Amino acid sequence: MPELTSTATAVRPIAEMALGLTVIIPAYNEEASVGETVRSVLNQTCPPGRVIVVDDFSSDRTGEVAEAAGAEVMRPERNTGSKAGAQNLALAFVDTPYTMAIDADTTLVPDAIETLLAPMADPAVAAACGFVLPRHVGSLWERGRYVEYLMAFTFYKPIQDYYGKPMISSGCFSAYDTAKLKAAGGWSERTRAEDMDLTWTFYTHGHKVRFVPEAVCYPIEPHDFDFMGKQLKRWSHGFVQNVRLHWNDILPIPLLRTIVGVSMWDAVIASVVYLVALPLLAIIFRNPWLLLAYVFDLPAVLVPVLVKAWARGEFWRALASVPSFFVLRTVNAVYMVEAIVTEVVLRKPLLVYEKGH
Amino acid sequence: MNSAGLPGTGLGGFLYLALALSMPFRELYLTLRGRSSRDRWKVVARQFAIACGILAGVESSFWLLARVGVLPQVGTGVFLVAPMAFSLSMLLAVLTVLWAWAQVVRLRGRTARRVVGGGPELVVDALPVTVEGAVPASDVPGRA
C-alpha cells in the first residue's frame, strides 16, 4: 500500500484507462464457461477497449462461443502447450497501455475492472491483482479452497500489500502495465507457475505490485481429487521452481525474501510434521489427543475466515467448509513433499502444463 | 496460483501475525511524518483487529482444552506466551539465516540466474496464428 508523498500523482479517469485496456482470456476447451466470462468482462462499469480470447486449439466450440459473446478470437494452428503460451500469443497484438489476464472460467463483479485499474495510475505499479473466491462451493475440494482463499485474501494478502510486497499477482485475474509486462518478457513458460514468476520478476525490476480487495473474481475451482491433484502438482512444482529460479535475485529484497523464505520453511516443516511426525508421535506415545495438533491453528483460521464470510453473508457456509480446509492442507503437504523431492533431490522438473479442469 | 496451495500456517502464520501487530506502530510513525491517510488507518485497524482476534481465539481454545483435561491447567496467558516465545525465537533464527544468506550472496556478487528445466524463455512468435475478428497491433513486425 503506497505511503502518501509530497509529489501529487496525476489521476487519470478510470473509464479512460479502461479504454486503454486489452483483456486477454486464454481458453482451451472452455465452451461451458468462456461465454459467461466474456459477458462478465463486457458488462463492467468501465468496459475494456478490447477483449481477446485465445482459443488454444480447442476441440470444442470455445472459439464460437467466445465470438458470439462479443470477444475477438485468436486461434493458433496448434495448441501452445500452456496458459502462458496462449497469453503471449495475444500479448504480441496488444498496443494498449494496460493489459489484463483473466482465466476463461472466471467471472468478475461488475466494478472489478474499475477498482483494479485504480492503482495502475501510479506509474511505478506494474501489476494489480484482486480478491479470488471459488464460484462454486460444493465438494470437499471446493470448500477447502474456499476457506484457503478467504484466509489468504482477508489476512495475508492485505498485510503483504500494506508492506508493499504481495507475494503473487494471481494469474486468474490481474492487470498489468503493458510496457512493463513486455519488458519482463511476457508470461514465461520456464516454470509451472507463470504468475508467481512474473510477479517476482517485476519486483527484481524494481516495480510495484498491488492487491485490490474490492476487485472480486470468481474462478471455477477443481471439484474433484483428480483435477485438484493436477492443480496442486502444478502449483507446488511451480513454487519450488520459482524459488530456485529467483532466489538469488529476491534475496536483496528484505520483505520478499522473508515471505518466500518462511513460506518455503513452512512448506517443508509443515509437510514433515503433518505426514510423518504427528502420526508417529501419536503411535509412539499411544495418545490420540496428539492428533489434535492437526487443527492446532483452528482459531487462526477461523477468525479471518469468519470475519470475511460474515461480511459477505456466508458465515454458515464458511463454518461448514472449515473441516475441508484441514483435509486440503494435508493433501497440499503430500504434493509439496513430492515437488521438493522431484525438483530438488531427483532434479526432474515438471515440464508439462496440465489444466486444473 | 495464490498463497493457497502451500501447507502450514505455523511459522508463516506467526510472521503475518507479527506483521499485523506491528502495523499500528509503523502507521503512527508514518502519520507523524505526514505520510499516512484515513484509508491506510482503516486497513491497519482491520488487520490489527483480526490479529488480536486470532490471539484471543488461540488462548481461548487452549483454555478450553485445559478445562476438559487435554492440556494441563496453567495460569491465564501462559498458553499464548510459551508458543509465541518459541515461534518468535524460531522466526528470528530463520530471518537471521535469510539475512546472512543475502549478505553472502551480495558479497559474492552472484547475479547469474539459474534456469529451471531448460524451458523456453518466451514464445511470442513461436506459432503461426489465425485471427478471427482481431485487429493486429501495427507495431508487431510481420503481423500487421
Chai-1 contact restraints between the chains, C-beta under 6 A:
chainA,res_idxA,chainB,res_idxB,connection_type,confidence,min_distance_angstrom,max_distance_angstrom,comment,restraint_id
A,E3,B,L30,contact,1.0,0.0,6.0,A-B,restraint_1
A,E3,B,R35,contact,1.0,0.0,6.0,A-B,restraint_2
A,L4,B,R35,contact,1.0,0.0,6.0,A-B,restraint_3
A,L4,B,S37,contact,1.0,0.0,6.0,A-B,restraint_4
A,E72,B,G133,contact,1.0,0.0,6.0,A-B,restraint_5
A,E72,B,A134,contact,1.0,0.0,6.0,A-B,restraint_6
A,V73,B,E132,contact,1.0,0.0,6.0,A-B,restraint_7
A,M74,B,V129,contact,1.0,0.0,6.0,A-B,restraint_8
A,M74,B,V131,contact,1.0,0.0,6.0,A-B,restraint_9
A,M74,B,A134,contact,1.0,0.0,6.0,A-B,restraint_10
A,R75,B,T130,contact,1.0,0.0,6.0,A-B,restraint_11
A,P76,B,L127,contact,1.0,0.0,6.0,A-B,restraint_12
A,P76,B,V129,contact,1.0,0.0,6.0,A-B,restraint_13
A,E77,B,P128,contact,1.0,0.0,6.0,A-B,restraint_14
A,G85,B,V123,contact,1.0,0.0,6.0,A-B,restraint_15
A,N88,B,V123,contact,1.0,0.0,6.0,A-B,restraint_16
A,N88,B,V124,contact,1.0,0.0,6.0,A-B,restraint_17
A,L89,B,V129,contact,1.0,0.0,6.0,A-B,restraint_18
A,A92,B,V124,contact,1.0,0.0,6.0,A-B,restraint_19
A,A92,B,V140,contact,1.0,0.0,6.0,A-B,restraint_20
A,F93,B,P136,contact,1.0,0.0,6.0,A-B,restraint_21
A,F93,B,A137,contact,1.0,0.0,6.0,A-B,restraint_22
A,D95,B,A137,contact,1.0,0.0,6.0,A-B,restraint_23
A,E148,B,A4,contact,1.0,0.0,6.0,A-B,restraint_24
A,Y149,B,A4,contact,1.0,0.0,6.0,A-B,restraint_25
A,A152,B,N2,contact,1.0,0.0,6.0,A-B,restraint_26
A,A152,B,S3,contact,1.0,0.0,6.0,A-B,restraint_27
A,A152,B,A4,contact,1.0,0.0,6.0,A-B,restraint_28
A,F155,B,I50,contact,1.0,0.0,6.0,A-B,restraint_29
A,Y156,B,S3,contact,1.0,0.0,6.0,A-B,restraint_30
A,Y156,B,Y16,contact,1.0,0.0,6.0,A-B,restraint_31
A,P158,B,V43,contact,1.0,0.0,6.0,A-B,restraint_32
A,P158,B,Q47,contact,1.0,0.0,6.0,A-B,restraint_33
A,I159,B,Y16,contact,1.0,0.0,6.0,A-B,restraint_34
A,I159,B,L19,contact,1.0,0.0,6.0,A-B,restraint_35
A,I159,B,A20,contact,1.0,0.0,6.0,A-B,restraint_36
A,I159,B,Q47,contact,1.0,0.0,6.0,A-B,restraint_37
A,Y162,B,V43,contact,1.0,0.0,6.0,A-B,restraint_38
A,I168,B,N2,contact,1.0,0.0,6.0,A-B,restraint_39
A,S170,B,N2,contact,1.0,0.0,6.0,A-B,restraint_40
A,G185,B,L122,contact,1.0,0.0,6.0,A-B,restraint_41
A,G186,B,L122,contact,1.0,0.0,6.0,A-B,restraint_42
A,E189,B,G119,contact,1.0,0.0,6.0,A-B,restraint_43
A,E189,B,P120,contact,1.0,0.0,6.0,A-B,restraint_44
A,R190,B,G119,contact,1.0,0.0,6.0,A-B,restraint_45
A,T191,B,V116,contact,1.0,0.0,6.0,A-B,restraint_46
A,A193,B,M1,contact,1.0,0.0,6.0,A-B,restraint_47
A,L232,B,G5,contact,1.0,0.0,6.0,A-B,restraint_48
A,W235,B,M1,contact,1.0,0.0,6.0,A-B,restraint_49
A,W235,B,G5,contact,1.0,0.0,6.0,A-B,restraint_50
A,Q241,B,V116,contact,1.0,0.0,6.0,A-B,restraint_51
A,R244,B,R114,contact,1.0,0.0,6.0,A-B,restraint_52
A,R244,B,V116,contact,1.0,0.0,6.0,A-B,restraint_53
A,L245,B,R114,contact,1.0,0.0,6.0,A-B,restraint_54
A,L245,B,V116,contact,1.0,0.0,6.0,A-B,restraint_55
A,N248,B,V105,contact,1.0,0.0,6.0,A-B,restraint_56
A,N248,B,R110,contact,1.0,0.0,6.0,A-B,restraint_57
A,L251,B,A102,contact,1.0,0.0,6.0,A-B,restraint_58
A,L251,B,V105,contact,1.0,0.0,6.0,A-B,restraint_59
A,R257,B,L98,contact,1.0,0.0,6.0,A-B,restraint_60
A,G261,B,L98,contact,1.0,0.0,6.0,A-B,restraint_61
A,V262,B,L11,contact,1.0,0.0,6.0,A-B,restraint_62
A,V262,B,G12,contact,1.0,0.0,6.0,A-B,restraint_63
A,V262,B,L15,contact,1.0,0.0,6.0,A-B,restraint_64
A,S263,B,L6,contact,1.0,0.0,6.0,A-B,restraint_65
A,S263,B,G12,contact,1.0,0.0,6.0,A-B,restraint_66
A,W265,B,L11,contact,1.0,0.0,6.0,A-B,restraint_67
A,W265,B,V94,contact,1.0,0.0,6.0,A-B,restraint_68
A,D266,B,G8,contact,1.0,0.0,6.0,A-B,restraint_69
A,D266,B,G10,contact,1.0,0.0,6.0,A-B,restraint_70
A,D266,B,L11,contact,1.0,0.0,6.0,A-B,restraint_71
A,D266,B,G12,contact,1.0,0.0,6.0,A-B,restraint_72
A,A267,B,L6,contact,1.0,0.0,6.0,A-B,restraint_73
A,A267,B,P7,contact,1.0,0.0,6.0,A-B,restraint_74
A,A270,B,P7,contact,1.0,0.0,6.0,A-B,restraint_75
A,A270,B,G8,contact,1.0,0.0,6.0,A-B,restraint_76
A,A270,B,G10,contact,1.0,0.0,6.0,A-B,restraint_77
A,S271,B,P7,contact,1.0,0.0,6.0,A-B,restraint_78
A,W289,B,V70,contact,1.0,0.0,6.0,A-B,restraint_79
A,D297,B,T9,contact,1.0,0.0,6.0,A-B,restraint_80
A,P299,B,G57,contact,1.0,0.0,6.0,A-B,restraint_81
A,P299,B,V58,contact,1.0,0.0,6.0,A-B,restraint_82
A,P299,B,S61,contact,1.0,0.0,6.0,A-B,restraint_83
A,A300,B,T9,contact,1.0,0.0,6.0,A-B,restraint_84
A,A300,B,G13,contact,1.0,0.0,6.0,A-B,restraint_85
A,A300,B,I54,contact,1.0,0.0,6.0,A-B,restraint_86
A,V303,B,I50,contact,1.0,0.0,6.0,A-B,restraint_87
A,V303,B,G53,contact,1.0,0.0,6.0,A-B,restraint_88
A,V303,B,I54,contact,1.0,0.0,6.0,A-B,restraint_89
A,V303,B,G57,contact,1.0,0.0,6.0,A-B,restraint_90
A,P304,B,I50,contact,1.0,0.0,6.0,A-B,restraint_91
A,R329,B,P7,contact,1.0,0.0,6.0,A-B,restraint_92
A,N332,B,G5,contact,1.0,0.0,6.0,A-B,restraint_93
A,N332,B,P7,contact,1.0,0.0,6.0,A-B,restraint_94
A,A333,B,P7,contact,1.0,0.0,6.0,A-B,restraint_95
A,M336,B,P7,contact,1.0,0.0,6.0,A-B,restraint_96
A,P349,B,V116,contact,1.0,0.0,6.0,A-B,restraint_97
A,P349,B,G117,contact,1.0,0.0,6.0,A-B,restraint_98
A,L351,B,G117,contact,1.0,0.0,6.0,A-B,restraint_99
